[in-house]
């Protein structure tokens, strides 16, 4: 459903009827977002709801509006990369495929807050169209079409390669002559110590041309949850645009790609935008572009998710639009690739072709119910820590309560629904407490389940943690 009825919601943490033979999940102290059914065993009168992006104030638009953008945060500095052209108005249909791609370049803008941006004079290239000097890379055929940097967080990475990037494409029918002139097609790897000065990691592509088509934004990152690099790139399957996944231990040698499952029937996925969410890096967020040939606008942005190591996209939210009011035009609705740009205590920012959009921290989806009391029952799991916090929002008259149950579906003494102190208001890390004063840490490592009861409220995330943690 594209919108939810605005009626009463009671989100109670309710105990499921559990099978003693069911293997419990191990969530430790990970933050879990309500973007899929990983934790959910049953819902009654409740649903998982998509929360679309909201346009930010027009005055806070970023400095760059090019295609296939990337936004990274490095300490106190935000960096935004996107595609530009040496000559305004070039198009491959009218000016030729080689001329068009040879004129592409990569631009850079910087910010101290992710809201107000400037174009730095890098002094690297003298290009008439960009006298301010913010060209970070030029004269790399086809690479600049989709040059996508990332900050390498792998432990012990060489500081000279702290930034890495991929870019490139397939020559297809343009092949033989261009290969002699520019080298093989495929995805090439670059590295940089500072995000400004870039060098190729090697002369040959790291992802070969015959593995994909690549003619959109392809992304790579180091996954701490998988302890390896992961790359998602554009492929074709039976005439439809698809996304495939490959992994690597060293960023140079990659596994044979696996096409991501979860694409809906007769659906083109144009860009995937997959990134590990920085507050829950075992969950991959993918604000993907859905391409609709013959329609105007012919692209929409939908929210897909995946989990570390999975070869499937979760489609909990179907084809609901994550980016509202898609702009008319040809394949222009893209979200800049980012692993989460936090621009406020409660605010995430996303960027699309020169416009900033915002989202509540952790707020991609929520556990939500309309009408009478809604209940969500979790699968059995074990946790670590001695406190439970929720990211939630309760409207006037609303509340959230939680009950902890054993594997016989019985409330554990001291943690019943009646003993739970209702959470009201709006908090990012609201602690769940029980009037009994029972110690939650006594249950750590024991298989339990939760029963959520929410009235006029949304729950965006939950996390067990230790009292002495910040």
C-alpha positions as CSV (number, residue, x, y, z in Angstrom):
1,X,0.0,0.0,0.0
2,X,1.3,3.4,-0.9
3,X,0.1,5.2,2.2
4,X,-1.2,4.2,5.6
5,X,-4.6,5.0,7.1
6,X,-4.1,7.6,9.8
7,X,-5.8,5.8,12.7
8,X,-4.8,4.6,16.1
9,X,-1.7,2.4,16.4
10,X,-0.7,0.3,19.3
11,X,2.7,-1.3,18.8
12,X,3.1,-3.9,21.6
13,X,6.1,-6.2,21.8
14,X,4.1,-9.4,21.9
15,X,5.5,-12.9,22.5
16,X,5.2,-15.3,19.6
17,X,4.1,-18.9,19.9
18,X,7.5,-20.5,19.4
19,X,8.5,-23.9,18.5
20,X,11.1,-25.4,20.9
21,X,12.9,-26.7,17.8
22,X,13.2,-23.3,16.2
23,X,16.8,-22.0,16.1
24,X,17.2,-18.6,17.8
25,X,18.8,-15.7,16.1
26,X,22.0,-14.1,17.5
27,X,21.7,-10.3,17.4
28,X,24.2,-9.5,20.2
29,X,24.3,-5.7,20.6
30,X,23.5,-4.9,16.9
31,X,21.1,-2.2,16.1
32,X,18.2,-3.7,14.1
33,X,16.1,-1.6,11.8
34,X,12.5,-2.3,10.9
35,X,13.1,-2.5,7.1
36,X,12.5,-6.3,6.6
37,X,11.0,-9.2,8.3
38,X,14.2,-10.6,9.7
39,X,13.1,-10.3,13.3
40,X,9.3,-10.6,12.7
41,X,7.5,-13.9,13.3
42,X,4.0,-12.5,13.2
43,X,2.1,-9.2,13.0
44,X,-1.5,-8.7,13.9
45,X,-3.0,-5.3,13.0
46,X,0.5,-3.9,12.3
47,X,2.7,-3.4,9.3
48,X,6.1,-2.5,8.2
49,X,5.8,1.0,6.7
50,X,8.1,2.8,4.3
51,X,9.0,6.4,5.2
52,X,9.8,8.4,2.1
53,X,12.4,11.1,1.9
54,X,11.4,14.7,2.6
55,X,12.7,17.7,0.5
56,X,15.0,20.0,2.5
57,X,14.8,23.8,2.4
58,X,15.7,24.9,-1.2
59,X,18.4,27.2,0.2
60,X,20.4,24.1,1.3
61,X,20.9,22.7,-2.2
62,X,24.4,21.2,-2.8
63,X,26.8,22.8,-5.2
64,X,26.7,20.0,-7.8
65,X,23.9,18.5,-9.7
66,X,25.5,16.0,-12.0
67,X,24.7,12.3,-12.6
68,X,26.0,9.4,-10.6
69,X,27.0,11.4,-7.6
70,X,28.7,10.2,-4.5
71,X,28.7,11.9,-1.1
72,X,31.3,10.9,1.6
73,X,32.2,12.1,5.0
74,X,35.9,12.2,5.9
75,X,36.2,13.5,9.5
76,X,34.9,17.0,9.5
77,X,34.8,17.3,5.7
78,X,32.0,16.2,3.4
79,X,33.0,15.5,-0.2
80,X,30.6,15.3,-3.1
81,X,31.6,13.9,-6.5
82,X,29.6,13.8,-9.7
83,X,29.9,13.6,-13.5
84,X,30.5,16.7,-15.7
85,X,31.4,17.4,-19.3
86,X,34.1,19.5,-20.9
87,X,31.5,20.7,-23.5
88,X,28.0,21.7,-22.6
89,X,25.2,19.8,-24.4
90,X,27.1,16.9,-25.7
91,X,25.1,13.7,-26.2
92,X,26.1,10.3,-27.5
93,X,23.2,10.1,-29.9
94,X,24.1,13.4,-31.7
95,X,27.8,13.7,-31.1
96,X,29.0,10.1,-31.2
97,X,29.6,7.6,-28.5
98,X,33.4,8.1,-28.3
99,X,33.2,11.9,-28.4
100,X,30.7,12.0,-25.6
101,X,32.6,9.7,-23.2
102,X,36.0,11.2,-24.0
103,X,34.7,14.6,-22.8
104,X,33.4,13.4,-19.5
105,X,35.1,14.3,-16.2
106,X,34.6,14.2,-12.5
107,X,33.8,17.2,-10.3
108,X,34.2,17.8,-6.6
109,X,32.5,19.9,-4.0
110,X,33.2,20.2,-0.3
111,X,31.2,21.1,2.8
112,X,31.6,21.3,6.5
113,X,28.0,20.4,7.3
114,X,26.6,18.5,4.3
115,X,24.3,21.5,3.6
116,X,26.4,24.5,2.4
117,X,28.8,23.5,-0.3
118,X,31.8,25.1,-2.1
119,X,33.8,24.3,-5.2
120,X,37.5,24.0,-4.3
121,X,40.2,25.2,-6.7
122,X,42.2,22.0,-6.9
123,X,44.6,23.3,-9.6
124,X,44.7,19.9,-11.3
125,X,43.2,20.6,-14.7
126,X,42.8,23.8,-16.8
127,X,39.4,23.3,-18.4
128,X,37.6,26.4,-19.8
129,X,34.2,25.4,-18.6
130,X,35.3,25.0,-15.0
131,X,37.4,28.1,-14.2
132,X,36.9,27.5,-10.5
133,X,39.1,24.4,-10.8
134,X,37.0,21.8,-9.1
135,X,37.8,19.0,-11.6
136,X,39.2,16.1,-9.8
137,X,39.7,13.7,-12.7
138,X,39.6,14.0,-16.5
139,X,40.8,12.3,-19.7
140,X,40.0,8.8,-18.5
141,X,37.8,7.4,-21.2
142,X,34.5,5.9,-19.9
143,X,35.8,5.9,-16.3
144,X,34.5,9.4,-15.7
145,X,31.0,8.3,-16.8
146,X,30.4,6.6,-13.4
147,X,33.5,7.3,-11.3
148,X,32.5,6.3,-7.8
149,X,34.8,6.8,-4.8
150,X,34.7,5.3,-1.3
151,X,36.7,5.5,1.9
152,X,38.4,2.2,2.6
153,X,37.7,1.3,6.2
154,X,39.5,-2.0,6.1
155,X,41.8,-2.3,9.2
156,X,45.4,-1.7,8.3
157,X,44.8,-0.2,4.8
158,X,47.7,1.6,3.3
159,X,47.2,5.3,3.9
160,X,48.1,6.0,0.3
161,X,45.1,4.0,-0.7
162,X,42.7,5.2,2.0
163,X,40.3,6.3,-0.8
164,X,39.4,3.9,-3.5
165,X,37.1,4.2,-6.6
166,X,35.8,2.2,-9.5
167,X,34.7,3.4,-12.9
168,X,34.4,2.2,-16.4
169,X,32.0,0.4,-18.8
170,X,31.5,-2.0,-21.7
171,X,32.4,-1.1,-25.3
172,X,29.8,-3.6,-26.7
173,X,29.4,-2.9,-30.4
174,X,31.9,0.0,-30.3
175,X,34.6,-2.5,-29.4
176,X,37.7,-3.3,-31.5
177,X,38.9,0.2,-32.4
178,X,38.3,1.6,-28.9
179,X,40.1,-1.3,-27.2
180,X,43.2,-0.5,-29.3
181,X,43.0,3.1,-28.4
182,X,41.9,3.0,-24.7
183,X,42.5,-0.5,-23.5
184,X,40.0,-3.1,-22.4
185,X,36.5,-2.3,-21.1
186,X,35.3,-3.3,-17.6
187,X,35.6,-1.6,-14.2
188,X,38.9,0.0,-13.3
189,X,40.2,0.6,-9.8
190,X,41.7,3.9,-8.6
191,X,43.2,4.9,-5.2
192,X,44.0,8.2,-3.5
193,X,45.4,9.3,-0.1
194,X,43.1,12.3,0.1
195,X,40.2,11.9,-2.3
196,X,41.7,14.5,-4.7
197,X,44.8,13.0,-6.3
198,X,43.9,9.7,-8.0
199,X,46.0,7.0,-9.6
200,X,45.1,3.6,-11.2
201,X,45.7,0.6,-9.0
202,X,46.6,-1.3,-12.1
203,X,46.4,-0.9,-15.8
204,X,43.9,-3.7,-16.4
205,X,40.3,-3.7,-15.2
206,X,39.5,-5.4,-11.9
207,X,36.1,-6.5,-13.1
208,X,36.2,-7.8,-16.7
209,X,34.0,-6.5,-19.4
210,X,32.3,-9.8,-20.0
211,X,30.9,-9.8,-16.5
212,X,28.5,-6.9,-17.0
213,X,27.3,-3.8,-18.9
214,X,28.2,-1.3,-16.1
215,X,26.4,1.7,-17.8
216,X,25.1,3.1,-14.6
217,X,26.6,3.8,-11.1
218,X,28.5,0.7,-9.9
219,X,29.5,0.7,-6.2
220,X,32.2,-1.0,-4.1
221,X,32.9,-0.8,-0.3
222,X,34.6,-2.6,2.5
223,X,32.0,-4.5,4.6
224,X,33.1,-4.9,8.2
225,X,30.2,-7.4,8.6
226,X,31.6,-9.6,5.8
227,X,35.3,-8.7,6.4
228,X,35.8,-8.3,2.7
229,X,35.1,-5.9,-0.2
230,X,31.8,-6.1,-2.0
231,X,30.9,-4.7,-5.4
232,X,27.5,-4.3,-6.9
233,X,27.3,-3.6,-10.7
234,X,25.0,-3.4,-13.6
235,X,24.2,-6.5,-15.6
236,X,21.5,-7.8,-18.1
237,X,19.4,-10.9,-17.8
238,X,17.0,-11.9,-20.6
239,X,16.6,-8.3,-21.7
240,X,16.1,-6.7,-18.3
241,X,18.5,-4.5,-16.3
242,X,19.7,-6.3,-13.2
243,X,22.3,-6.0,-10.4
244,X,25.1,-8.5,-9.7
245,X,27.3,-8.9,-6.7
246,X,31.0,-9.9,-6.4
247,X,33.4,-10.0,-3.5
248,X,37.2,-9.6,-2.9
249,X,39.7,-9.9,-0.1
250,X,42.2,-7.4,-1.7
251,X,40.1,-5.2,-4.0
252,X,42.0,-6.6,-7.0
253,X,40.8,-10.2,-7.4
254,X,37.0,-10.7,-7.4
255,X,34.7,-13.7,-7.3
256,X,32.5,-14.7,-10.2
257,X,29.4,-12.5,-10.0
258,X,26.0,-13.6,-8.7
259,X,22.9,-11.9,-9.9
260,X,20.9,-10.4,-7.0
261,X,17.6,-12.1,-6.5
262,X,14.5,-10.1,-5.5
263,X,14.0,-8.3,-8.8
264,X,10.2,-8.2,-9.4
265,X,8.7,-9.6,-12.6
266,X,9.5,-7.5,-15.7
267,X,11.4,-5.0,-13.7
268,X,14.4,-3.0,-14.7
269,X,16.8,-2.0,-11.9
270,X,18.9,0.8,-13.2
271,X,21.2,1.8,-10.3
272,X,21.3,0.0,-7.0
273,X,23.0,2.5,-4.6
274,X,23.8,-0.4,-2.2
275,X,25.6,0.7,1.0
276,X,26.0,-0.6,4.5
277,X,24.1,1.6,6.9
278,X,26.7,3.2,9.2
279,X,24.7,2.6,12.4
280,X,23.9,-1.0,11.5
281,X,26.6,-2.1,8.9
282,X,25.2,-5.6,8.7
283,X,22.1,-4.1,6.9
284,X,22.6,-2.8,3.4
285,X,20.4,0.0,2.2
286,X,19.7,0.3,-1.5
287,X,17.8,3.4,-2.8
288,X,17.6,1.9,-6.3
289,X,16.3,3.4,-9.5
290,X,13.4,1.5,-11.1
291,X,13.4,2.1,-14.9
292,X,10.0,2.1,-16.7
293,X,10.5,2.3,-20.5
294,X,8.0,4.5,-22.3
295,X,6.7,6.3,-19.2
296,X,7.3,9.9,-18.2
297,X,8.9,10.2,-15.8
298,X,10.5,6.8,-16.7
299,X,12.4,6.3,-13.5
300,X,11.4,6.0,-9.8
301,X,13.4,5.4,-6.7
302,X,12.4,2.4,-4.6
303,X,14.0,1.2,-1.3
304,X,15.5,-2.2,-1.4
305,X,17.5,-3.8,1.5
306,X,19.8,-6.7,1.9
307,X,21.9,-8.3,4.6
308,X,25.6,-8.9,4.7
309,X,26.5,-11.9,2.6
310,X,23.1,-12.2,1.0
311,X,22.6,-12.6,-2.8
312,X,19.0,-11.2,-2.6
313,X,17.3,-7.9,-2.2
314,X,14.4,-7.7,0.3
315,X,11.3,-6.2,-1.2
316,X,9.3,-5.5,2.0
317,X,8.2,-2.1,0.5
318,X,7.5,-3.4,-3.0
319,X,7.4,-0.6,-5.5
320,X,6.5,2.2,-3.2
321,X,8.4,5.4,-4.0
322,X,11.2,6.3,-1.6
323,X,12.0,9.6,-3.5
324,X,8.8,11.6,-3.7
325,X,7.6,13.5,-6.8
326,X,10.0,12.0,-9.3
327,X,11.1,14.5,-11.9
328,X,10.1,14.1,-15.5
329,X,12.9,13.3,-17.9
330,X,15.0,10.6,-19.2
331,X,16.5,8.3,-16.5
332,X,17.2,11.2,-14.2
333,X,15.9,10.1,-10.8
334,X,19.0,8.9,-8.9
335,X,20.0,9.1,-5.3
336,X,23.7,10.0,-4.8
337,X,25.6,7.0,-3.4
338,X,26.4,7.5,0.3
339,X,26.7,5.3,3.4
340,X,24.7,7.8,5.4
341,X,25.3,11.5,5.7
342,X,24.3,12.7,9.2
343,X,23.6,16.4,9.0
344,X,21.9,16.7,12.4
345,X,21.3,14.9,15.7
346,X,18.2,13.3,14.2
347,X,18.7,13.9,10.5
348,X,20.1,12.0,7.6
349,X,20.6,13.7,4.2
350,X,20.4,12.3,0.8
351,X,21.0,14.1,-2.5
352,X,19.4,13.8,-5.9
353,X,20.6,15.9,-8.9
354,X,21.2,19.1,-6.9
355,X,18.5,18.8,-4.3
356,X,18.9,17.7,-0.7
357,X,16.4,15.4,1.0
358,X,16.1,14.4,4.6
359,X,15.1,11.4,6.6
360,X,14.9,10.7,10.3
361,X,18.0,8.9,11.7
362,X,17.3,5.1,11.3
363,X,14.0,6.0,9.8
364,X,13.9,4.1,6.5
365,X,11.0,1.9,7.7
366,X,9.0,1.5,10.8
367,X,6.8,-0.9,12.7
368,X,3.4,0.7,12.4
369,X,-0.2,-0.2,13.0
370,X,-3.5,1.5,12.2
371,X,-6.9,1.0,13.8
372,X,-7.1,-1.2,16.9
373,X,-4.1,-2.5,18.9
374,X,-1.4,-3.8,16.6
375,X,1.0,-6.4,17.7
376,X,4.4,-7.5,16.4
377,X,5.9,-10.8,17.5
378,X,9.6,-11.5,17.1
379,X,11.4,-14.7,16.4
380,X,13.4,-16.1,19.3
381,X,16.8,-14.5,19.6
382,X,19.7,-14.0,22.0
383,X,21.2,-10.7,22.9
384,X,24.1,-9.1,24.8
385,X,23.9,-6.1,27.1
386,X,21.8,-4.9,30.0
387,X,19.5,-2.3,28.4
388,X,17.1,-2.1,25.5
389,X,16.6,1.2,23.6
390,X,14.1,2.1,20.8
391,X,14.1,4.7,18.2
392,X,10.4,5.6,18.2
393,X,7.9,8.4,17.8
394,X,4.5,8.4,19.6
395,X,1.9,10.9,18.7
396,X,-0.5,12.5,21.2
397,X,-2.2,9.8,23.2
398,X,0.2,7.2,21.8
399,X,2.7,4.9,23.5
400,X,5.0,1.9,23.0
401,X,5.3,-1.0,25.4
402,X,7.5,-4.1,25.3
403,X,7.1,-7.6,26.9
404,X,9.9,-10.2,27.0
405,X,8.8,-13.9,26.7
406,X,10.4,-17.3,27.1
407,X,10.2,-20.1,24.5
408,X,6.9,-21.3,26.0
409,X,5.3,-17.9,25.0
410,X,5.1,-16.9,28.7
411,X,6.1,-13.5,30.0
412,X,9.3,-13.7,31.9
413,X,8.8,-12.6,35.5
414,X,9.4,-8.8,35.8
415,X,9.2,-8.2,32.1
416,X,5.5,-8.4,31.4
417,X,3.5,-6.0,29.4
418,X,1.8,-4.7,32.5
419,X,5.1,-4.1,34.2
420,X,6.5,-2.1,31.2
421,X,6.7,1.7,31.6
422,X,5.0,3.1,28.4
423,X,7.3,5.1,26.1
424,X,5.7,8.3,25.0
425,X,6.9,11.3,23.0
426,X,9.7,11.0,20.5
427,X,13.2,9.7,21.2
428,X,16.1,8.3,19.1
429,X,17.4,6.2,22.0
430,X,14.5,5.8,24.4
431,X,15.2,3.2,27.1
432,X,12.7,0.5,27.8
433,X,12.1,0.1,31.6
434,X,9.9,-2.2,33.7
435,X,8.4,-1.2,37.0
436,X,9.6,-4.4,38.6
437,X,13.2,-3.2,38.5
438,X,14.2,-6.6,37.0
439,X,17.8,-6.7,35.6
440,X,17.7,-7.1,31.8
441,X,21.3,-8.2,31.9
442,X,20.3,-11.4,33.6
443,X,18.6,-12.5,30.3
444,X,21.7,-11.9,28.1
445,X,22.6,-15.0,26.2
446,X,19.2,-16.6,26.8
447,X,16.8,-17.2,23.9
448,X,13.8,-14.8,24.3
449,X,11.2,-13.1,22.2
450,X,9.6,-9.7,22.2
451,X,6.0,-8.6,22.0
452,X,5.6,-5.0,20.8
453,X,2.4,-3.0,21.5
454,X,2.4,0.5,19.9
455,X,-0.4,3.0,20.1
456,X,-0.3,5.9,17.6
457,X,3.4,5.3,17.2
458,X,6.2,4.1,15.0
459,X,9.2,2.1,16.0
460,X,12.2,2.6,13.7
461,X,15.0,0.6,15.3
462,X,15.9,-1.4,18.5
463,X,19.2,-2.2,20.2
464,X,20.4,-4.0,23.2
465,X,23.6,-2.6,24.7
466,X,25.6,-2.2,27.9
467,X,24.8,0.5,30.4
468,X,28.3,1.9,30.4
469,X,28.3,2.4,26.6
470,X,28.0,5.9,25.2
